[in-house]
Amino acid sequence: MGNVENIERQIQQLSVDELAEFRRWFAEFDAELWDRQLVSDARSGKLDALANGALQAHAAGRSTKL
């Protein structure tokens, strides 16, 4: 049995309170990883085309105020 299957089985055995604590921890953990990936992508230029496209659309009047 692989790691994921073991983790799934362990999660299924958590109490309601433990599961709530795990959800909170995992949400923070996942958000931190996502933030790091976003920063890495921005620094490497992977998002430049999207940003430039958005700026061009805005300059052409194809954007709306939020």
N, C-alpha and C positions, 0 to 999 in steps of 0.2 A: 504494500500500500504506500502511495506517495505522500509527500508532505501535505499537499492540499487536502487530500482525503482525511488524513489524521487531524488536521486543523478543523475541517468541517465537522468531524465527529465530536471533537472537543467542544466546539461552539454549541452544538446541539445539546450538550450536557450542562450548559451554563444555566444558572438560575435567572429569573427575570432581572434581578438587580445586577448580577454579573454581566448579563447581556447588554443592559443599558450602559454600564461602564465600558464594556468593550466597544460598543457603537461610538461612544464619545471619543474614546482613544483612537479608534480607527479613522474616524472622520478627521481628526486633527492630523494624524499621521499621513493620510492620503492627501489632504490639502497641502501639507508641507512638501510632499514629493511633487505635486502638481505645480506649486509655486516655483520650486527649483527648476523644473523642466521648462516652464514658461520663461524664466530668466535666462536659462541656457539658450533656448531657441531665439530669444530676442537678441542676445549678445552675438550669436553666430550669424545673424542676418536672415534666419529662416522666416521671420515675420515681416521683413521689409516689403515684399511684394504686396502683402495684405494691407499694410499701413499706407503704402503709396497709392494703392487703389482706392482706399477710403478717403485719403486726402484729395485725390483727383475728383472723386465723386462729389465731395463736399464743395470743392471749388467750382464745379459745374452746376451746383445748385440741386444735386440729387440727394440731399440729406434733410432730415427734419429735426427740429428741437425736441428734446425729451421733456 
